[in-house]
C-alpha cells in the first residue's frame, strides 16, 4: 500500500471533528500538500520549524486514486498533491513528531 503524509499541528487535528478534512489554505492553493516518506522530515523542518508540535498523518494513497497527482514543489523532487478533501477513513496511522538533539523534527515511528 503506497502511503504519503499530511503534516498538521496537533491542536488543529484534535479540534477537527468531520469526515473530510480541508486545510485553511485549500481554497487558495486548490490542493492539499502531502509528502512521501523521504520528504517528511525536510517538509516538517521547513514548514513547521517554529511549531510547538507536529503530526504526520499517514494516508493510504490507493484509497484516493486519481485525486493524487505528483507535482514538482522544490529541490526534493515530485510531491504528492491531493486535489480534493482528505477523507478521514484513508488515514492509516498518526505519527507524533519529536525534536532530536539538534532541535530538528524527526518521526521515529515512520
C-alpha positions as CSV (number, residue, x, y, z in Angstrom):
1,X,0.0,0.0,0.0
2,X,1.6,3.3,-1.1
3,X,1.4,6.0,1.5
4,X,2.0,9.7,1.9
5,X,1.9,12.0,4.8
6,X,0.0,15.2,5.7
7,X,1.8,17.4,8.3
8,X,-0.5,19.2,10.7
9,X,-0.3,20.8,14.1
10,X,-1.7,18.7,16.9
11,X,-4.2,21.4,18.0
12,X,-5.6,21.6,14.5
13,X,-6.1,17.9,14.2
14,X,-7.5,17.5,17.7
15,X,-10.2,20.2,17.0
16,X,-11.2,18.6,13.7
17,X,-14.4,16.6,14.0
18,X,-15.6,15.9,10.4
19,X,-15.1,13.2,7.9
20,X,-13.4,15.2,5.1
21,X,-10.5,17.5,6.1
22,X,-9.6,20.7,4.2
23,X,-6.6,22.8,5.4
24,X,-7.2,26.5,5.7
25,X,-5.2,27.2,2.5
26,X,-7.1,24.8,0.3
27,X,-9.3,27.4,-1.4
28,X,-6.2,29.5,-2.4
29,X,-4.0,26.5,-3.3
30,X,-6.5,24.2,-4.8
31,X,-4.9,21.1,-3.3
32,X,-3.5,19.6,-0.1
33,X,0.2,19.3,0.2
34,X,1.4,15.8,1.1
35,X,4.9,14.3,1.4
36,X,6.4,10.9,0.7
37,X,8.4,9.3,3.5
38,X,11.8,10.5,2.2
39,X,10.4,14.1,2.1
40,X,8.8,14.1,5.5
41,X,11.5,15.4,7.8
42,X,12.6,18.0,5.2
43,X,9.0,19.3,5.0
44,X,8.4,19.3,8.7
45,X,11.6,21.3,9.4
46,X,10.9,23.7,6.6
47,X,7.2,24.5,7.3
48,X,6.9,23.6,11.0
49,X,10.3,24.7,12.3
50,X,8.7,27.0,14.9
51,X,5.7,24.9,15.7
52,X,5.2,23.6,19.2
53,X,4.3,20.2,17.8
54,X,3.7,18.4,14.5
55,X,1.9,15.3,13.5
56,X,2.3,13.3,10.3
57,X,-1.0,11.7,9.2
58,X,-0.1,8.6,7.2
59,X,-2.5,8.3,4.3
60,X,-3.3,5.3,2.1
61,X,-2.8,6.6,-1.4
62,X,-4.6,3.7,-3.1
63,X,-7.8,4.9,-1.5
64,X,-7.5,8.3,-3.1
65,X,-6.9,7.1,-6.7
66,X,-6.7,9.8,-9.4
67,X,-7.1,12.7,-6.9
68,X,-3.4,12.5,-6.0
69,X,-1.0,14.0,-8.6
70,X,2.7,14.2,-8.3
71,X,3.9,17.7,-9.0
72,X,7.3,19.5,-8.6
73,X,7.4,21.7,-5.5
74,X,11.1,22.0,-4.5
75,X,14.5,20.5,-4.9
76,X,13.1,17.4,-3.1
77,X,11.5,16.2,-6.4
78,X,7.9,15.4,-7.0
79,X,5.5,15.8,-4.2
80,X,2.0,14.2,-3.9
81,X,-0.8,16.8,-4.0
82,X,-4.3,15.8,-3.1
83,X,-6.9,17.6,-5.3
84,X,-9.9,17.0,-3.0
85,X,-10.6,17.0,0.7
86,X,-8.9,14.3,2.8
87,X,-11.3,11.6,3.8
88,X,-10.5,10.7,7.4
89,X,-11.1,7.0,6.6
90,X,-7.9,7.0,4.4
91,X,-5.7,7.8,7.4
92,X,-3.8,4.7,8.4
93,X,-1.8,6.0,11.4
94,X,-1.0,9.3,13.1
95,X,2.7,9.8,13.9
96,X,4.0,12.2,16.5
97,X,7.0,14.3,15.6
98,X,9.7,14.9,18.2
99,X,12.8,17.1,18.3
100,X,16.2,15.5,18.1
101,X,19.3,16.8,19.9
102,X,19.8,19.4,17.1
103,X,16.2,20.7,17.5
104,X,15.1,19.2,14.2
105,X,11.8,17.4,13.7
106,X,12.0,13.6,13.4
107,X,9.4,10.9,13.1
108,X,10.9,7.8,14.6
109,X,7.7,5.7,14.1
110,X,7.8,6.2,10.3
